[in-house]
């Protein structure tokens, strides 16, 4: 394969000799990046149609993973501040350095995030941050699917709200102008404690009007719930519902402190709840998202890493494992969130949440898929491939990552990797130096 | 470097151009596998002495990791049974298939475990299982350091106790006959609920007499503690203390249900407590080891993966992260078990627990060290190398693994890997088929 051309190529692609649900198969991808055929005979028939061929050599094919909550450019702050109480971590370390960010920093931070996601098998993600036009440029160049939102924070000020509405509208129009089928905008009202009810209502109406998604934090900490009750007389989910935020286009991240009624309401509204187990454990939120109540209610539960300042990795393989472990431990049940459900959170449920198909390797679906090394130690023996993927392997088991038919990584090579590592490291170093000077 | 000879070679080894604590250095290893010199001038002076040279190319050098609690051959059961209640998991799945194990199975399962540990930077481990002579043969061939114990289980029967004493003595003499400086025997009384007080006392006396270690499970589940109190009128740690099991040569695994007084007693007796966060979460033990009480008491706390049926990986990088996350979450403190302490658990504390030096890269220490890829995404940017190692990277960041001066992996190549994968997969498949036939 000609690696230097792959990112640009969009012609038909044939993947030969892979295993899907333990059965040998070939996969044909058309020039629009959709899976057009799956089966053992496909390779023989389609060999001539496809300009590009990938030899799978018995690799297992899986739907690409979907990260439904992150702040991508925070890769620049990986390891900058750990093991601190939440308030000191934010006010002494994260906010001061975020105040120094430029669009160029966000561009390189987002490129580093995309590189990390591609290398660990993630093909689509939901991002919420600042300088989002630069983030969009980075994602566009890297070739992943993304739902991008500008973090809307009005701090209950009318003046700020008007500015945030303008910023949101400007960013949404910018993304739409890109006409990139892999990148879509969403509105990003940050949370009930940072956005006024008026701001939330504006976001809900704007999103409905333009038929775009909503990306928000909900009930991450006990304090958020307590403060909402004392300030507004109701819990965060009720506030969001009154403001029209709870829709089938909404991704609500964290949900650690949801009660049973809230889980049922989120399910009725068809909201997608994004579980962020690693971040919640690292920041000691004190409670794990009640997966059993959400499942019982029939809610859509997906998986997110959160930003690299509170994880500090974007490898969803590790987070599938940590999700399955946390649910068992926190709710005292070794049968809760079995491997199959953890994998579904990170694939089919995530894909539906972000509107990138159904997260299945099947004709008619977008060709968002990854090839898994069949000769890895973590995958030996194979009593259950799903168990190995969730509990044993990490993202390093991914050999090939394909998004909408574009080969983003093959045999663990990603075009342009060295420059991204160099430029992101440089940007991160410069930010820390500036932060030190400012102290 | 000539990979095919490395496992056999023991002559002087020079490692050029690595970073130790962020400073460039060279490292010279003598023909006994000890670090003889560390410094920038070492390479120039020693270039002629060393038969073998490794070019570090700016890699970070770390002490090799130490896994203080595993059942190595259980790699064969990776993914065989997950997401089940403990009692059904043991009685319906694990015990029936363990009853079919042969020495040959344990040999290949242990080889697979060693391969996985080498690939993820572990240089030494404490094992407890059956067919331990075959395990010793596997470890000896793979070149790691290990403290091996036969799992002593008398189920309160005098006849069985006598058999277990003979088995233990036979295995200890076998290991001593190997005269392998990297492999030492220990006694392995399983736990207070599977070994009689007489059996525990015999183990303690035998270990004292021969000056060898003791490897035991303690207070893993609440049931273990409750049953001990109802049967013997005292908690497990008190029973072990009365039987002489608590010594500076003892590794006590799990400790989820330790109370504060027990933590203080374990510290006073200089016992090494092995934290097994992943296994405890997966099996929903309901409580995390009280690290804060152990730390306050000055106890030695180390890190273990437990066996692959309850983890399902031997990658201590992931388990350092999960340990740091679990402690924060379970005890509701984002400052508990910071990255530096998680790394110390897996290096210096572990090495001292198993008697393989002090887990430091310094002259006079055994050359048990690993080289970390400086160009990995998980290690970009480098605000804190320790944070990156604990929170961001997985074992796949290890390029080179050296144990007592032997190069067990270089540039991610381990001699004999393909055969181990093939034979272990075959053994695992055959066991499952036999188990099915027996049903």
Interface residues (C-beta under 8 A of the other chain):
Chain A: X75 X76 X77 X78 X79 X80 X82 X83 X84 X85 X86 X89 X112 X115 X116 X119 X278 X280 X281 X282 X283 X284 X285 X286 X288 X308 X311 X312 X313 X315 X318 X321 X322 X324 X325 X326 X328 X329 X330 X332 X333 X334 X335 X336 X337 X338 X339 X375 X377 X378 X380 X381 X382 X383 X384 X385 X387 X388 X391 X392 X393 X394 X395 X396 X418 X421 X424 X425 X428 X429 X432
Chain B: X75 X76 X77 X78 X79 X80 X82 X83 X84 X85 X86 X89 X112 X115 X116 X119 X278 X280 X281 X282 X283 X284 X285 X286 X288 X308 X311 X312 X313 X315 X318 X321 X322 X324 X325 X326 X328 X329 X330 X332 X333 X334 X335 X336 X337 X338 X339 X375 X377 X378 X380 X381 X382 X383 X384 X385 X387 X388 X391 X392 X393 X394 X395 X396 X418 X421 X424 X425 X428 X429 X432
